[in-house]
């Protein structure tokens, strides 16, 4: 009974963890674009410019079976969190410890360890500003800047690029 309760507690702790860099995302639909009025004079089209900061997300990714942001990672992590305590329990009982003492000790270690791991991961995400709100705010700000840039005229874009070049030369 204690082992079953310990495993349920462990499964609950494992479900409480969440990865900030999730790649399991829902498909979003975008609204159809509005048609702009036809221009009076044909202006030379400028190539689309992407104003997004480069990310090294591809380089930092874990293999799919270790990454808790993927289905494979969740399955492997769940299997590990179920098998590891059972294997450790069997090993400690085989070494001569009493079964009740082993169950209490393992339950305590996994509950306290899981709580500490969750707390440290939360503090790390707070200090690295990898929280949901700050990530969404950054994405919103980038989208607003991108939209404003796309609405600029060619001479305004040239003036901005010249200003950026002057500032970078300093």
Buried (B, 14 or more C-beta within 10 A) or exposed (E): EEBEEBBEBBEEBBEEBEBBEEEEEEEEEEEEEEEEEEEEEEEEEEEEEEEEEEEEEEEEBEEEEEBBBBEEBBEBBBEEBBEEBEEBBEEBBEEEBEEEEBBEBBBEEBBEEBEEEBEEBEEEBEEEEEEEEBBEEEEEEEEEEBEEBEEEEEEEBEEEEEEEEEEEEE
